[in-house]
Amino acid sequence: MKPLENFDYHVACDDFLLYELGRLIEEDKASLDEPEFRTLIDAGINEHIERKLDIRAEMARRIRLEAGATRSRLLHAVEDIEAQLRDFPEIIQSYAAYLFARLEECAAVEPDARVTTAADILLDAPDERATADPALDALGLIPSAVSARVLAHAISDPMLPEDLEAKAYGYVRTMWPLPRHYILYSLRPHAHEDIPFRWFQLLIESEEPSAVDRILEEVIVHGDDPNYREDLLALIELLSKTADPETEDKILQVLNSETTPKPAVGMLESFLKNTTVQRHGGAKSGPWAALDRMFAANKKYLAASRLFDLGKKEEAGRALDELLKEEPQFPLAVMLKGLL
């Protein structure tokens, strides 16, 4: 019984993970025994499955239809949106097989020549204003995952004149969240010689919920290296601009950790002493409020699904109706309601 066999994870052909997969295949590294490939699969499962409630709902529906009333560990994890899914063999195998098949399908899709031409011009001579400026405009006026990646790459290093870098940043900002996954994936290895400040600025200004965590991660990883001190001080200053209501708690957690390098502790303590930051328990807004609503809805859904699995379908139906009054489009609740 393989409910996730041939499952469609709806990965677009211009998704950069497919490009990464193609590279790993060329380098003969497309195997779960290879750390780079496993990193790619983990990142893809997080982006394409764990964060997508509609995908989780369809997976749960398939599992329920094949498994009947059996409440498996896999089903519970899929329906609990706070649960990680990247360690389940069934999901790893299904998702990896899908990516290989999707890469083959997308090989026949021609890339947008306007984007590839503008990207080549920009990246070949970023300091040539006469060609770089119109190339930026061409990319900025064609919002796509590919153009967003090219522009994000262009602002990751000081390759452009200052005014053109500001223009490129503006274009990337308007395209958010198209460059999000590429940026977070690229930041994960911490292999950069210079910290891409513009990326973290983008995360903060776009209200990426994990922005504070990503900045503090950089501080922990590079805090002992004096070569990164100036970059880290600039990053820490960005923390004063975030709307994340748990910023102070997150900083204190890092300060209280025995593994935090002493230079990092000094920088963070100085920041807290001289800066007013968002405090835990403050009024939440934007993505943080939306996440709270989503997690609260999921808790109610899990209670309804337990009733459903116990055969108490009338009670489950009433619980789902109450949930759907509050969140009419909550994908898991819509899915389970359709199985009553």
SERO-4910 file (N, C-alpha, C, O; in steps of 0.05 Angstrom, whole numbers):
BEGIN
 pado doro    nc1    nc2    nc3   cac1   cac2   cac3    cc1    cc2    cc3    oc1    oc2    oc3
  Met    A     17    -24      0      0      0      0     18     25      0     32     30     20
  Lys    A     17     40    -22     34     64    -24     17     88    -32     15     95    -55
  Pro    A      4    100    -12    -15    122    -18     -2    146    -31    -15    162    -44
  Leu    A     25    150    -27     38    173    -38     53    167    -65     67    184    -75
  Glu    A     48    144    -76     61    138   -101     49    155   -123     25    158   -125
  Asn    A     67    167   -140     58    185   -162     43    209   -152     26    220   -166
  Phe    A     49    218   -128     36    242   -117     47    267   -130     71    268   -136
  Asp    A     29    286   -136     37    311   -149     42    332   -128     24    341   -115
  Tyr    A     68    340   -125     75    360   -105     74    389   -117     82    408   -103
  His    A     66    391   -141     62    418   -154     87    435   -153     86    459   -145
  Val    A    110    425   -161    134    440   -163    136    453   -191    135    438   -211
  Ala    A    139    479   -192    140    493   -218    166    487   -232    187    481   -220
  Cys    A    166    488   -259    190    481   -274    212    501   -269    236    494   -273
  Asp    A    206    526   -261    227    545   -256    237    545   -227    252    563   -219
  Asp    A    228    526   -212    237    524   -184    266    517   -183    276    499   -197
  Phe    A    281    532   -167    310    529   -168    320    502   -158    342    494   -165
  Leu    A    304    487   -142    312    461   -133    315    442   -157    331    423   -156
  Leu    A    299    445   -178    302    429   -201    329    435   -215    342    416   -226
  Tyr    A    337    460   -215    363    467   -226    385    454   -209    405    443   -220
  Glu    A    382    455   -184    402    443   -166    403    413   -170    424    401   -170
  Leu    A    380    400   -173    379    371   -178    394    365   -204    409    345   -205
  Gly    A    389    381   -225    403    376   -250    433    378   -246    448    362   -258
  Arg    A    442    397   -230    471    400   -225    482    375   -210    503    365   -217
  Leu    A    467    366   -190    476    342   -175    477    317   -192    494    300   -189
  Ile    A    458    315   -211    458    292   -229    484    293   -247    497    273   -250
  Glu    A    490    317   -257    514    320   -273    539    313   -258    559    303   -269
  Glu    A    539    319   -232    563    314   -215    562    286   -202    578    280   -185
  Asp    A    542    270   -211    539    243   -200    535    243   -170    547    226   -155
  Lys    A    520    262   -160    515    264   -131    485    262   -124    477    268   -102
  Ala    A    469    253   -143    440    251   -138    433    225   -125    419    208   -136
  Ser    A    442    221   -101    437    197    -85    433    205    -56    446    224    -46
  Leu    A    416    191    -42    411    197    -14    435    192      4    436    201     27
  Asp    A    455    179     -7    481    176      8    498    201      7    517    203     22
  Glu    A    491    219    -11    506    244    -14    494    266      3    470    272      0
  Pro    A    510    279     20    499    300     38    485    323     23    465    333     32
  Glu    A    496    331      0    484    353    -16    457    346    -26    438    362    -25
  Phe    A    454    321    -34    428    313    -45    407    311    -22    384    319    -25
  Arg    A    416    301      1    398    299     23    389    327     33    367    331     42
  Thr    A    409    346     32    402    373     39    381    384     21    362    398     29
  Leu    A    384    379     -5    364    388    -25    337    376    -19    317    390    -20
  Ile    A    336    350    -14    310    337     -8    297    348     17    273    353     17
  Asp    A    313    352     38    302    363     63    291    391     58    269    398     68
  Ala    A    306    408     43    297    435     38    271    434     21    253    450     25
  Gly    A    270    416      2    246    414    -15    222    405      0    200    415     -4
  Ile    A    226    385     18    203    376     34    193    398     52    169    401     56
  Asn    A    211    414     63    203    436     80    187    457     64    166    466     72
  Glu    A    197    464     40    185    485     24    160    476     10    140    490     10
  His    A    161    452     -2    139    443    -19    118    426     -5     96    422    -17
  Ile    A    124    417     19    105    400     33     98    411     60     74    417     66
  Glu    A    118    415     78    112    423    105     98    450    107     80    454    123
  Arg    A    106    468     89     94    495     90     68    498     74     55    518     75
  Lys    A     61    477     58     38    479     41     15    463     52     14    438     50
  Leu    A     -5    477     63    -27    463     76    -45    448     56    -56    427     63
  Asp    A    -47    458     32    -62    444     12    -49    418      4    -63    398     -1
  Ile    A    -23    417      3     -9    392     -3    -12    373     20    -17    349     16
  Arg    A     -9    382     45    -13    365     68    -41    353     68    -45    329     74
  Ala    A    -61    370     61    -89    360     61    -93    338     40   -106    318     46
  Glu    A    -81    342     17    -85    321     -4    -70    296      3    -80    274     -2
  Met    A    -47    298     16    -32    275     25    -49    260     46    -51    235     45
  Ala    A    -60    275     65    -76    263     86   -100    249     74   -108    227     83
  Arg    A   -113    261     55   -136    249     42   -128    222     29   -142    202     32
  Arg    A   -106    221     15    -97    197      2    -91    175     22    -98    152     19
  Ile    A    -77    183     44    -70    163     65    -95    152     78    -97    128     83
  Arg    A   -114    170     84   -139    161     97   -155    143     79   -166    123     88
  Leu    A   -157    149     53   -172    132     35   -160    104     32   -174     85     28
  Glu    A   -133    102     34   -120     76     31   -118     61     57   -119     37     58
  Ala    A   -115     77     79   -111     64    105   -137     61    121   -137     48    142
  Gly    A   -159     72    111   -184     69    125   -183     85    151   -173    107    152
  Ala    A   -193     73    172   -194     86    198   -168     84    214   -165     94    236
  Thr    A   -148     70    202   -123     66    216   -108     93    219   -103    106    199
  Arg    A   -102    100    243    -88    125    248    -59    120    250    -49    113    271
  Ser    A    -45    123    228    -16    117    227      0    141    237    -10    163    238
  Arg    A     25    135    244     44    156    252     48    176    229     50    200    234
  Leu    A     49    166    205     53    183    182     29    202    179     32    226    175
  Leu    A      5    192    181    -19    208    179    -20    230    200    -25    253    194
  His    A    -14    223    224    -14    242    246      6    265    240     -1    288    245
  Ala    A     30    258    231     50    278    225     41    296    202     45    321    204
  Val    A     29    285    182     20    301    159     -1    320    167     -1    343    158
  Glu    A    -19    312    185    -41    329    194    -33    349    215    -47    369    220
  Asp    A    -11    345    229     -1    363    249     18    383    236     41    375    230
  Ile    A      9    407    230     26    425    214     51    435    228     68    447    215
  Glu    A     54    429    253     79    435    267     99    413    266    121    415    276
  Ala    A     91    390    254    109    367    253    126    367    228    117    374    207
  Gln    A    151    360    232    169    357    209    164    331    195    157    311    207
  Leu    A    167    331    168    161    307    152    186    296    138    184    276    124
  Arg    A    209    309    142    232    302    125    246    276    134    265    268    121
  Asp    A    237    263    155    249    238    164    232    213    158    239    191    166
  Phe    A    210    217    144    192    194    138    201    182    111    200    196     90
  Pro    A    209    157    111    219    144     86    198    145     64    205    149     41
  Glu    A    172    143     71    151    143     50    151    170     36    147    171     11
  Ile    A    155    191     51    155    218     39    180    223     23    180    234      1
  Ile    A    203    216     35    228    220     21    228    205     -6    236    217    -26
  Gln    A    220    180     -6    220    165    -31    200    176    -51    207    179    -75
  Ser    A    176    183    -42    156    194    -60    165    221    -71    163    226    -95
  Tyr    A    176    239    -54    184    265    -63    208    264    -81    209    278   -102
  Ala    A    228    248    -75    252    245    -91    244    235   -119    253    245   -139
  Ala    A    227    214   -120    218    203   -146    204    224   -162    207    226   -186
  Tyr    A    187    240   -148    173    261   -162    192    281   -174    188    290   -197
  Leu    A    213    290   -159    231    310   -169    246    300   -194    249    315   -214
  Phe    A    254    275   -194    268    264   -218    248    264   -242    256    272   -264
  Ala    A    224    256   -238    204    255   -259    198    283   -269    195    288   -293
  Arg    A    196    302   -250    189    329   -256    211    343   -272    206    358   -290
  Leu    A    236    337   -265    259    348   -279    258    339   -308    264    354   -326
  Glu    A    252    314   -312    250    303   -340    228    317   -355    231    324   -379
  Glu    A    205    321   -342    182    335   -355    190    363   -363    183    373   -385
  Cys    A    204    376   -345    210    405   -349    232    409   -368    237    432   -377
  Ala    A    247    388   -375    269    391   -394    258    401   -421    273    413   -437
  Ala    A    233    395   -427    222    403   -453    211    431   -452    202    442   -473
  Val    A    211    444   -429    200    471   -427    222    491   -432    242    492   -418
  Glu    A    218    508   -453    238    528   -460    238    551   -440    217    561   -433
  Pro    A    261    559   -430    262    582   -412    255    608   -427    257    609   -451
  Asp    A    247    628   -412    241    654   -423    266    667   -433    284    674   -418
  Ala    A    269    670   -460    293    680   -472    299    709   -462    322    717   -460
  Arg    A    278    724   -456    282    752   -447    297    752   -420    314    768   -415
  Val    A    289    733   -403    302    731   -377    330    721   -379    349    733   -367
  Thr    A    335    700   -394    362    689   -397    381    708   -410    404    710   -402
  Thr    A    371    723   -430    388    742   -443    396    765   -424    419    772   -422
  Ala    A    376    776   -410    381    797   -391    400    788   -368    417    803   -360
  Ala    A    396    763   -359    413    752   -338    442    750   -347    460    757   -332
  Asp    A    446    740   -371    473    737   -382    487    764   -384    510    767   -377
  Ile    A    472    784   -394    484    811   -397    492    822   -370    513    833   -366
  Leu    A    473    820   -350    478    831   -324    501    817   -310    519    831   -299
  Leu    A    502    791   -310    522    776   -294    549    776   -308    569    772   -295
  Asp    A    549    779   -334    575    780   -349    590    806   -344    614    806   -343
  Ala    A    575    828   -341    588    854   -338    572    872   -319    561    892   -328
  Pro    A    570    865   -293    553    880   -275    562    909   -271    546    926   -263
  Asp    A    587    915   -276    597    942   -272    595    959   -297    603    983   -297
  Glu    A    585    948   -319    581    963   -344    553    976   -343    534    963   -350
  Arg    A    551   1001   -334    526   1013   -330    508   1014   -355    484   1010   -353
  Ala    A    520   1018   -378    504   1021   -403    489    995   -409    468    997   -422
  Thr    A    499    972   -401    485    947   -406    471    936   -381    450    924   -383
  Ala    A    483    941   -358    472    930   -333    445    943   -326    427    929   -316
  Asp    A    443    969   -330    418    983   -322    394    973   -338    374    966   -326
  Pro    A    395    972   -365    372    961   -379    367    932   -374    344    922   -375
  Ala    A    388    917   -368    385    888   -361    369    886   -335    352    868   -332
  Leu    A    376    903   -315    361    903   -290    331    909   -295    314    896   -284
  Asp    A    326    929   -311    298    936   -317    283    913   -330    260    908   -324
  Ala    A    297    900   -349    285    877   -363    277    855   -343    255    844   -345
  Leu    A    296    849   -325    290    828   -305    268    837   -285    251    821   -278
  Gly    A    269    863   -278    250    873   -258    222    873   -269    203    872   -253
  Leu    A    219    876   -295    192    877   -307    181    850   -315    159    848   -325
  Ile    A    196    829   -309    187    802   -315    188    786   -289    207    770   -285
  Pro    A    169    790   -271    170    776   -245    167    746   -249    146    736   -258
  Ser    A    188    731   -242    187    702   -243    207    691   -223    224    706   -213
  Ala    A    206    665   -218    225    654   -199    254    657   -209    272    661   -193
  Val    A    257    655   -236    284    657   -247    295    686   -245    317    690   -236
  Ser    A    279    705   -254    288    733   -252    293    741   -223    311    756   -218
  Ala    A    276    732   -205    280    738   -177    306    727   -167    320    740   -151
  Arg    A    313    703   -175    339    691   -167    363    706   -178    382    711   -163
  Val    A    361    714   -203    383    729   -215    387    755   -200    410    763   -194
  Leu    A    366    770   -195    367    795   -181    377    791   -152    392    807   -141
  Ala    A    367    770   -139    376    764   -112    406    758   -111    421    767    -93
  His    A    416    744   -131    445    738   -133    460    764   -137    482    768   -126
  Ala    A    449    782   -153    463    807   -160    466    825   -135    485    840   -134
  Ile    A    448    823   -116    451    839    -92    465    825    -69    469    836    -47
  Ser    A    472    799    -73    485    784    -52    514    792    -48    524    790    -25
  Asp    A    527    801    -69    554    811    -68    555    839    -79    538    847    -94
  Pro    A    575    855    -70    577    882    -81    588    883   -109    611    892   -114
  Met    A    572    872   -128    581    871   -156    571    894   -172    582    901   -193
  Leu    A    549    907   -163    537    929   -179    545    956   -167    551    958   -143
  Pro    A    545    977   -184    547   1004   -173    525   1009   -152    503    997   -154
  Glu    A    530   1026   -133    512   1029   -110    483   1035   -118    465   1024   -107
  Asp    A    479   1053   -137    452   1061   -145    438   1038   -159    414   1035   -157
  Leu    A    453   1022   -175    441   1000   -189    435    977   -170    415    962   -173
  Glu    A    451    975   -149    445    955   -128    419    962   -114    403    944   -108
  Ala    A    416    987   -109    391    996    -96    367    991   -114    345    983   -105
  Lys    A    370    995   -140    349    989   -159    343    959   -160    319    951   -159
  Ala    A    363    943   -161    360    914   -161    346    905   -136    328    888   -136
  Tyr    A    354    916   -113    341    910    -87    311    916    -88    294    901    -79
  Gly    A    304    939    -99    276    947   -102    260    927   -118    238    920   -111
  Tyr    A    272    918   -140    258    898   -156    254    872   -141    232    860   -142
  Val    A    275    863   -127    273    838   -112    252    841    -90    236    822    -85
  Arg    A    251    864    -78    232    869    -56    203    866    -67    186    855    -53
  Thr    A    198    877    -90    171    876   -101    163    848   -110    140    842   -112
  Met    A    183    831   -115    178    804   -124    174    784   -101    167    761   -105
  Trp    A    178    793    -77    176    775    -54    148    763    -54    128    777    -59
  Pro    A    145    736    -49    165    718    -38    179    700    -59    191    680    -51
  Leu    A    179    708    -84    192    691   -105    221    684    -98    229    661   -103
  Pro    A    237    703    -87    265    695    -82    269    682    -55    292    674    -48
  Arg    A    248    679    -39    251    670    -11    265    643     -8    285    642      6
  His    A    256    623    -22    267    596    -18    296    595    -27    313    583    -14
  Tyr    A    302    608    -49    330    609    -59    348    621    -39    370    611    -33
  Ile    A    340    644    -27    357    657     -7    361    640     18    383    637     27
  Leu    A    339    630     29    342    613     53    359    588     48    375    580     65
  Tyr    A    355    576     25    371    552     18    400    559     15    417    544     25
  Ser    A    406    582      3    434    590     -1    447    598     24    472    595     27
  Leu    A    432    608     43    444    617     69    451    594     87    468    596    104
  Arg    A    437    571     83    440    549    102    468    539    107    475    533    129
  Pro    A    485    536     86    511    524     90    531    543    105    551    533    114
  His    A    525    568    106    543    588    119    571    588    106    591    593    120
  Ala    A    572    583     80    598    581     67    607    608     56    628    610     44
  His    A    591    629     59    597    655     47    622    667     61    625    666     85
  Glu    A    639    680     45    662    694     55    653    721     67    664    730     88
  Asp    A    634    733     54    622    758     64    592    753     68    579    741     51
  Ile    A    582    762     90    554    758     96    537    776     78    541    800     77
  Pro    A    518    765     63    502    780     44    481    797     59    458    789     63
  Phe    A    490    821     68    473    839     84    446    844     71    425    844     84
  Arg    A    446    849     45    421    856     31    400    834     34    376    840     35
  Trp    A    409    809     34    390    787     37    376    789     64    352    785     66
  Phe    A    391    794     85    379    795    112    362    820    114    341    819    128
  Gln    A    370    842    102    353    865    101    326    859     87    305    867     96
  Leu    A    328    843     66    304    835     51    286    818     69    261    821     69
  Leu    A    298    799     83    282    782    101    267    798    122    244    793    128
  Ile    A    281    818    133    269    834    154    247    852    143    225    852    154
  Glu    A    252    865    121    233    884    109    209    869     97    187    881     95
  Ser    A    212    844     89    190    829     78    175    814    100    157    798     94
  Glu    A    182    818    125    170    805    148    170    774    145    150    761    150
  Glu    A    193    764    137    197    735    138    198    726    167    214    735    182
  Pro    A    180    707    174    178    699    203    204    688    214    208    690    238
  Ser    A    221    676    198    246    664    208    270    683    206    292    675    212
  Ala    A    265    709    199    288    727    195    305    730    220    330    729    218
  Val    A    293    734    243    309    737    268    325    712    273    348    714    281
  Asp    A    313    689    269    327    664    274    351    661    256    373    652    264
  Arg    A    348    670    230    370    667    211    393    686    219    416    679    216
  Ile    A    386    710    228    407    729    236    422    718    260    447    719    261
  Leu    A    407    709    280    421    698    304    437    674    298    458    669    310
  Glu    A    429    658    278    444    635    270    471    644    258    492    632    264
  Glu    A    471    665    243    496    676    232    514    686    255    539    681    254
  Val    A    503    699    274    518    709    297    532    686    312    555    688    320
  Ile    A    517    664    316    528    641    330    550    627    314    571    621    324
  Val    A    545    623    288    564    609    271    590    624    267    612    613    268
  His    A    588    651    263    611    667    256    621    684    279    640    700    276
  Gly    A    609    682    302    615    700    324    644    699    334    654    719    344
  Asp    A    657    677    331    685    674    341    705    684    321    729    686    327
  Asp    A    696    691    296    715    699    275    716    730    274    696    742    266
  Pro    A    738    742    281    740    771    281    736    783    253    729    807    250
  Asn    A    740    767    232    737    777    204    707    783    198    701    799    180
  Tyr    A    689    772    214    661    776    209    649    796    228    625    802    226
  Arg    A    664    808    246    653    825    267    637    848    255    614    853    264
  Glu    A    648    862    236    634    886    226    608    878    212    587    891    215
  Asp    A    609    856    197    585    846    184    564    838    204    540    844    201
  Leu    A    572    825    226    553    816    246    541    839    261    517    839    268
  Leu    A    557    860    266    546    883    280    524    896    263    504    906    273
  Ala    A    529    897    236    509    908    218    484    891    218    461    901    218
  Leu    A    487    865    219    464    846    219    448    850    245    424    851    244
  Ile    A    462    851    267    449    854    293    432    879    294    411    880    306
  Glu    A    442    901    281    426    926    281    400    922    266    380    936    272
  Leu    A    399    903    247    373    898    233    352    888    252    328    891    247
  Leu    A    360    876    274    341    865    293    323    887    305    301    881    315
  Ser    A    332    912    304    316    934    315    293    941    296    275    956    304
  Lys    A    294    931    272    274    937    252    253    916    248    234    919    232
  Thr    A    256    893    261    237    871    257    212    875    273    212    887    295
  Ala    A    190    865    263    164    866    277    159    839    292    138    836    303
  Asp    A    178    821    291    175    796    305    172    801    335    190    811    348
  Pro    A    149    794    347    144    800    375    161    783    394    161    788    418
  Glu    A    174    763    384    190    746    402    220    751    399    237    735    407
  Thr    A    227    774    387    256    780    382    272    779    408    293    766    409
  Glu    A    263    793    428    278    794    453    281    766    465    303    759    474
  Asp    A    260    750    465    262    723    476    282    706    461    297    691    472
  Lys    A    282    709    434    301    694    418    330    702    424    348    685    425
  Ile    A    334    728    427    361    738    434    370    727    461    392    717    464
  Leu    A    352    728    480    359    719    507    365    689    507    382    679    522
  Gln    A    350    674    491    355    645    489    384    640    479    398    622    489
  Val    A    393    656    459    420    653    449    440    661    471    461    648    474
  Leu    A    434    683    485    452    692    506    455    671    528    477    669    540
  Asn    A    434    657    534    434    637    556    446    610    547    449    592    564
  Ser    A    453    607    522    464    582    512    494    581    518    508    600    512
  Glu    A    503    559    528    532    555    534    548    553    509    573    557    510
  Thr    A    536    548    486    551    544    461    554    570    446    569    571    426
  Thr    A    542    592    455    545    617    441    573    629    446    581    631    469
  Pro    A    587    636    425    614    647    428    614    673    444    595    689    442
  Lys    A    634    677    461    635    700    478    634    727    462    620    745    471
  Pro    A    648    729    440    645    754    425    616    760    416    607    783    415
  Ala    A    602    738    409    574    741    401    557    751    425    539    767    422
  Val    A    563    740    448    549    748    472    552    778    477    533    792    483
  Gly    A    577    787    474    582    816    478    567    833    459    556    854    467
  Met    A    566    826    434    552    842    414    522    843    419    510    864    417
  Leu    A    511    820    426    482    818    431    475    833    457    454    846    458
  Glu    A    491    831    478    485    845    503    486    875    498    470    890    509
  Ser    A    505    884    482    507    913    476    483    922    461    472    944    465
  Phe    A    474    905    443    450    912    427    426    915    445    411    935    443
  Leu    A    421    896    463    398    897    481    399    921    499    379    933    506
  Lys    A    423    928    507    426    950    526    419    977    513    409    995    526
  Asn    A    424    979    487    422   1005    474    398   1006    454    395   1027    441
  Thr    A    382    985    453    361    984    433    335    974    445    335    957    462
  Thr    A    313    986    436    286    976    444    277    956    423    275    963    400
  Val    A    270    932    431    262    911    412    234    902    420    224    907    441
  Gln    A    221    887    401    195    876    405    196    856    429    215    840    431
  Arg    A    176    857    446    176    840    469    155    818    466    134    822    454
  His    A    161    795    477    142    772    477    116    780    490    116    793    512
  Gly    A     94    773    478     68    779    490     56    804    478     33    811    484
  Gly    A     72    819    462     61    843    449     40    835    428     38    812    420
  Ala    A     25    855    419      5    850    399     18    840    373     37    852    363
  Lys    A      9    818    363     20    806    339      5    816    315    -19    821    316
  Ser    A     20    819    293      7    827    268     21    813    245     40    797    249
  Gly    A     11    818    221     24    807    197     26    776    198      7    763    206
  Pro    A     49    766    189     52    737    187     51    723    214     43    699    215
  Trp    A     59    737    235     59    724    261     31    719    271     25    699    283
  Ala    A     14    738    267    -15    735    274    -27    713    257    -43    697    267
  Ala    A    -20    712    231    -31    692    213    -22    664    222    -37    645    221
  Leu    A      4    662    230     14    636    239      0    627    264     -7    603    267
  Asp    A     -5    645    282    -20    638    307    -48    628    301    -57    608    312
  Arg    A    -61    641    282    -88    632    274    -87    604    261   -104    587    267
  Met    A    -67    600    245    -64    574    231    -58    552    251    -70    530    249
  Phe    A    -41    557    271    -34    536    290    -58    531    308    -63    508    316
  Ala    A    -73    552    315    -97    548    332   -118    532    317   -131    514    328
  Ala    A   -121    538    291   -140    522    275   -132    493    272   -149    475    272
  Asn    A   -106    489    270    -96    461    268   -101    445    293   -107    421    291
  Lys    A    -98    458    316   -104    444    341   -133    435    342   -140    413    350
  Lys    A   -151    453    333   -180    445    332   -185    423    311   -201    406    316
  Tyr    A   -170    425    290   -173    404    269   -164    377    280   -178    357    276
  Leu    A   -142    376    294   -132    351    305   -152    338    325   -155    314    326
  Ala    A   -165    355    340   -185    345    359   -209    333    343   -219    312    350
  Ala    A   -217    346    321   -238    336    305   -230    310    291   -246    292    288
  Ser    A   -205    308    282   -196    284    268   -195    260    287   -199    238    279
  Arg    A   -189    265    313   -189    244    332   -217    232    335   -221    208    337
  Leu    A   -236    250    336   -264    241    338   -272    225    313   -284    204    315
  Phe    A   -263    234    290   -269    220    265   -257    192    266   -270    173    258
  Asp    A   -232    190    275   -218    164    275   -230    145    296   -227    121    294
  Leu    A   -243    156    316   -257    139    336   -285    131    327   -299    117    342
  Gly    A   -292    139    304   -318    132    293   -340    151    302   -364    146    296
  Lys    A   -333    172    316   -353    192    325   -357    213    304   -349    236    308
  Lys    A   -369    205    282   -369    223    259   -388    247    262   -383    269    251
  Glu    A   -409    243    277   -427    266    281   -413    288    297   -415    312    291
  Glu    A   -400    279    319   -385    298    335   -362    311    319   -357    335    321
  Ala    A   -349    295    303   -328    306    286   -339    326    266   -326    347    262
  Gly    A   -362    321    255   -374    339    236   -381    366    249   -377    387    237
  Arg    A   -391    365    274   -398    390    288   -373    406    294   -372    430    291
  Ala    A   -352    391    302   -326    405    308   -315    418    282   -304    440    283
  Leu    A   -317    404    260   -307    414    235   -323    438    226   -312    458    215
  Asp    A   -350    437    230   -367    460    223   -359    485    238   -358    507    227
  Glu    A   -354    481    264   -346    504    281   -319    516    271   -315    540    270
  Leu    A   -301    498    264   -275    507    254   -277    522    228   -265    543    224
  Leu    A   -294    511    210   -297    523    184   -312    550    185   -310    566    167
  Lys    A   -327    554    206   -339    581    210   -318    602    215   -320    625    206
  Glu    A   -297    593    229   -275    612    236   -255    614    213   -245    635    207
  Glu    A   -249    591    201   -229    590    179   -241    574    156   -235    550    153
  Pro    A   -257    587    140   -272    572    119   -255    557     99   -264    538     86
  Gln    A   -230    566     95   -213    554     74   -191    536     86   -173    528     72
  Phe    A   -193    529    112   -172    513    124   -171    486    110   -189    470    113
  Pro    A   -149    480     94   -150    457     76   -155    430     89   -170    414     78
  Leu    A   -143    425    112   -147    399    125   -176    395    133   -187    373    130
  Ala    A   -188    416    144   -216    414    152   -235    410    128   -253    394    129
  Val    A   -229    424    106   -245    420     82   -242    391     72   -262    379     63
  Met    A   -218    381     73   -213    353     64   -228    333     81   -242    316     70
  Leu    A   -226    335    108   -239    315    125   -269    318    123   -283    298    125
  Lys    A   -279    342    121   -308    346    117   -318    331     93   -341    320     93
  Gly    A   -302    330     72   -310    316     48   -310    285     51   -321    271     34
  Leu    A   -298    275     72   -297    246     77   -319    237     96   -322    213    101
  Leu    A   -334    256    108   -355    248    127   -378    233    112   -397    225    125
***
